[in-house]
Every structure is written in C-alpha cells, then in structure tokens.
Amino acid sequence: MGKKIPRVDLPAGTRRDTLAVREGLPRSAWGENSEALFLTSSFVQPDAATAAARFANEEEAFVYSRFTNPTVTMFERRLAAMEGTEACIATASGMSAILLLGLGVLKAGDHVVCSQSVFGSTMMLFSREFGKFGVETSFVAQTDVNAWRKAFKPNTRLLFAESPTNPLTEVCDIFALAVIAKEAGALFAVDNCFCSPALQRPVEFGADVVIHSGTKYLDGQGRVIAGAICGTEQLVNEKLMPVMRSAGMSLSPFNAWVVLKGLETLAIRMEAQSARALQLAAWLEAQPQIERVFYPGLRSHPQHELAMAQQSGKGGAVVSFVVKGERTAAFHVIDSTQICSITANLGDTKTTITHPASTSHGRLTEEQRQTAGITQGMIRVAVGLDDVEDLKADLQRGLATL
Ligand SMILES: Cc1ncc(COP(=O)(O)O)c(C=O)c1O
C-alpha cells in the first residue's frame, strides 16, 4: 500500500493512560484539542485517479463512512492501544462485532466451541443464526478447560468466551484456553465487555481476538450502542474489513465520538465502580434474605484467585445475587428500589438493576437457562457511581420486607 493515514505524534513508550486520552489521528488544520466529529458520509477526492487508487486500497485514505471515517478511526486506534492489539475495527453494536467476526473467519462446515454462559443474544447468534449457514457450535462449561478440549473437532475454527460472564460472573482461564486453541490452530476470541481494557487485556494472556460491546463501560454513560473487534492487522485488514465494506455493520461517527470520549475516563470509572461493587457485594453476602452472591472480587467466588490475576486485582462492577423466594421475591426487591434504574443495560454511571431470567436471557429455553445457571431468584446489579450507602438502602427496602 502507498500512502498511509498518519498517526498522532506521541513519544515512543507512551503509557496506556496517556494513550487513552491522546491516541487517534493528528489534529485537523484547525488545531482542535477535543477530537473532531466528522459527520460526513463521504470524502471528496482530489481527482479521479486518486479516487481510483483509494477505492482499490492502493492508498490509505478516507473514502466512504461505511468503512472509513476519521472519528471512527480515532476510536479504533485508541481502543487498540488500550487493549494492546495491532488493530481494531468498530461496529454498530457489540452483537454486530460478533456477527462480523463470524462472517469474517467462519464458513459452512466449520465448528465453534463457545462457553455456555455467554450473553443470551451471543448464544442465539451462534446456535440459530450461524447454524442456518452450516456453522455448528458446541456449548461447554465456561470454567472446565477439559470440557473445552473434549469439544474440539478437526473442523474447530473458533473458541469464544466471555470473562466474567453475564450475569453469573464466571471467570475463564484465558491463558489455558489460549494454549488449547493454539494447539488446535483455532482462533480464540474473548468478549471483554465486563472488564474493559482498564482491568483486563485478554491478548496479554494469549487470546487472539477481543470483542467489545462499546455500549457498556467504553461509553460508560449509557448513551450509545457501539461495538468493536480488536486483533492483528492481518485479521482486521484481510478478514474483517472486506466484510465490513460489503455488509456495512458500521459504527456511526457520532457514536464513535461519544465512545472515544468515554475511553478517556474509562480507567478511573472502572476503578471507582469496582470499589463500590466490592463494598456492595460484601454487604449483600451478609444479608439473611440472600442465598448466594456472585462477584469475582469476593473470596467466596470459585475463581477469585484467577479473577484477581487476570483482572488487575479487581472484581469489576457487576454483582449478581440470588434471593430466597424465587421470581416473586426477586421482582419485589427490584420493584422496591427508588435509585437503581430498572434496565437491562450495564456499564453506566447510574447503577442498573435487572432480572436476567426474564430480560437479557428471556429468549432462552428454561433448559438453556438452567444449564447456564440463571435462576428465577437471580438479580443483577451493575454498580455505577452512586454512593454505595444509598445503594445498600435501596436494596434493603425490598429485602427487609421479604
Ligand atoms: C457480554 C456482552 N456481550 C455483548 C453484548 C451485546 O452488546 P450490544 O448490546 O452493544 O449489541 C452484551 C450486551 O448486553 C453483553 O453483555
């Protein structure tokens, strides 16, 4: 390729926190300090020959916003720098990131091994949608490395995990799964939605691909739907970009700008929200109306040690718990809150509360839910920046009257 799109001029060795606020593109001719929002569907070319070279990928330049836009590129470069990957491609949503990965690396006759505890729509995408096109998926227990190994077939091309999972916060051993994926010559993708690169960088443990729902912590304030895939330049440029160009699950420049600015505060938000979540989880564990708390930061979590090693010593900001009394009790606790927002989203500065069995995982069969361990008494709280004492009081309202 001839001419390349220039990078920001930062000294070699610039650290992650600085990259989070500065990586992207050089400033425009106007010298703006906050990144520019390029709301344009196409880019004017200087002449027909240059346009031809750019459309043929002989010269890197902005052409058409379905696949190239400066604001989107700034977001992609910044997220790649934070994840420690060579490249990143932004998508319209977290789900379309997984769709793009599937379209880019799988074909009819291929086999996928996927954790059975992934987000409900991810399960549907692999089992139902990819299934229509002749891709078979085996779902295995997230934490059982041998189950992953046993599920392998000669045509296994992709391993897919989420860590921690939604809503059970099960943690997979990224390093161990990366080893078996390599042995089998399969790609290993990790959905890093719950931790974000502020806490966990899956490629440091050997994963090949990182998936993001930018809708969650990357935005951080519940404003836009966004997604991304981070990986090698070869994966992004050769396998994913051609699909993006043909299929167009593109991130809008406006949404890219919002998420790009979200990345600037990601590390301090994750730190503060994780600290609040730990306090809330410890308090919940002491409440008599609660059967069990799922939070990787608690010593009682079955993969506590692993989570601490993989997640920069933090548990993340999602706490799930099971109340005694099944669905009626869970609905009562949710409906008694006055501060928590009753919404299925997570990653917001406003604490959110949801009943996974009837919302995010409502489309699964009861059998699938049982296999995934999502019971009717389970509540998920995604802790934001609300005062933790207010959150305790908010949950106590319903718990005290059970
Ligand atoms: C772990 C995980 N991955 C992917 C997604 C999908 O992301 P989006 O809603 O941006 O499509 C979600 C959404 O809740 C999620 O929790």
The ligand as an ORCA input file, in Angstrom:
! r2SCAN-3c Opt
* xyz 0 1
  C     -21.145     -9.543     27.471
  C     -21.921     -8.888     26.385
  N     -21.505     -9.015     25.118
  C     -22.164     -8.434     24.103
  C     -23.300     -7.693     24.324
  C     -24.013     -7.089     23.164
  O     -23.719     -5.741     23.031
  P     -24.671     -4.679     22.302
  O     -25.880     -4.516     23.148
  O     -23.805     -3.475     22.198
  O     -25.011     -5.247     20.966
  C     -23.768     -7.516     25.634
  C     -24.970     -6.707     25.890
  O     -25.522     -6.707     26.966
  C     -23.052     -8.140     26.701
  O     -23.464     -8.019     27.977
*
